[in-house]
Amino acid sequence: MMGRTGEGASPIENPFVAGSTAERLYELLDRTNGARTAAELAARADRDRGAVRETLESFAALGIVTERRGPPSTYERNDRRFPRSEDGAAVLARERSLEELEARMDVLVDRVWRYQRRYDAETPLGVDGRTVDITPAALADWETARAELQRCERARRLRLREMVSGVESEEQR
């Protein structure tokens, strides 16, 4: 996963050892919005809760995440110290046609809808893991599909904006 340090900055490779809990958590945090408990992140990363908690504590010390103590403690990425990767929507808008984006969105909407129906929840966070048999891999796939759908929606809006701007520019000539 790539990160960036500011507008126009060079991308930085994930600095952690491949396959490690730190690498997996770093990549997960790049795709996660909002505060999460160590248990939630451990389930999504498919890693041991103790190892995730230890890694989160080191991330907090490095400034990668901010910790909010409380029952339970939550962790949230620190965008000032750990900026998000280049906006995937901008990349998609440059690389894909409007038709390709809409076709991909149809596939993703169907995938998200199947999860919602199967687990009777709007989002993965709404699933009661105590009463529903769901795997960390299924939760991760559902969250990935939702994130990709959001990127495609933003890319579609960017493409439409470009198309409208292009028409306006031609009309002004």
PEQUIDA-V279457 format. One record per pair of residues at least 4 apart in sequence whose C-alpha atoms are under 7 Angstrom apart, sorted by the first residue. I is the first residue (numbers start at 1). J is the second residue. Records with the same first field share a line. If there is no record, write none. Layout:
BEGIN
I = J ; J
END
This chain:
BEGIN
1 = 13 ; 14 ; 27
2 = 11 ; 12 ; 13 ; 14 ; 85
3 = 11 ; 12 ; 13 ; 83 ; 84 ; 85
4 = 9 ; 10 ; 11 ; 12 ; 83 ; 84 ; 85 ; 86
5 = 9 ; 83
14 = 23
16 = 22 ; 23
17 = 23
18 = 23
19 = 23 ; 24
20 = 24
21 = 25 ; 47 ; 52
22 = 26 ; 55
23 = 27
24 = 28 ; 45
25 = 29 ; 45
26 = 30
27 = 31
28 = 32 ; 45
29 = 77
30 = 84 ; 85
34 = 76
35 = 74 ; 75 ; 76
36 = 40 ; 41 ; 74 ; 75 ; 76
37 = 41 ; 72 ; 73 ; 74 ; 75
38 = 42 ; 49 ; 52 ; 53 ; 74
39 = 43 ; 49
40 = 44
41 = 45
42 = 46 ; 47 ; 48 ; 49 ; 52
43 = 47 ; 136
44 = 136 ; 139 ; 140
46 = 136
47 = 52
48 = 52
49 = 53
50 = 54
51 = 55
52 = 56
53 = 57
54 = 58
55 = 59
56 = 60
57 = 61
58 = 62
59 = 63 ; 64 ; 65
60 = 64 ; 65 ; 66 ; 67
63 = 78 ; 81
64 = 77 ; 78 ; 81 ; 82
65 = 75 ; 76 ; 77 ; 78
66 = 75 ; 76 ; 77 ; 78
67 = 73 ; 74 ; 75 ; 76
68 = 73 ; 74 ; 75
69 = 73 ; 74
77 = 82
78 = 82
79 = 83 ; 84
87 = 91
88 = 92 ; 151
89 = 93 ; 151 ; 152 ; 154 ; 155
90 = 94 ; 155
91 = 95
92 = 96 ; 155
93 = 155 ; 156 ; 158 ; 159
96 = 100 ; 101
97 = 101
98 = 102 ; 156 ; 159
99 = 103
100 = 104
101 = 105 ; 152 ; 156
102 = 106
103 = 107
104 = 108
105 = 109 ; 149 ; 152
106 = 110
107 = 111
108 = 112 ; 145 ; 149
109 = 113
110 = 114
111 = 115
112 = 116 ; 142 ; 145 ; 146
113 = 117
114 = 118
115 = 119 ; 142
116 = 120 ; 121 ; 122 ; 123
119 = 127
121 = 126 ; 127
122 = 126
124 = 139 ; 142 ; 143
128 = 132
129 = 133 ; 134
134 = 138
135 = 139
136 = 140
137 = 141
138 = 142
139 = 143
140 = 144
141 = 145
142 = 146
143 = 147
144 = 148
145 = 149
146 = 150
147 = 151
148 = 152
149 = 153
150 = 154
151 = 155
152 = 156
153 = 157
154 = 158
155 = 159
156 = 160
157 = 161
158 = 162
159 = 163
160 = 164
161 = 165
162 = 166
163 = 167
164 = 168
165 = 169
166 = 170
167 = 171
168 = 172
169 = 173
END
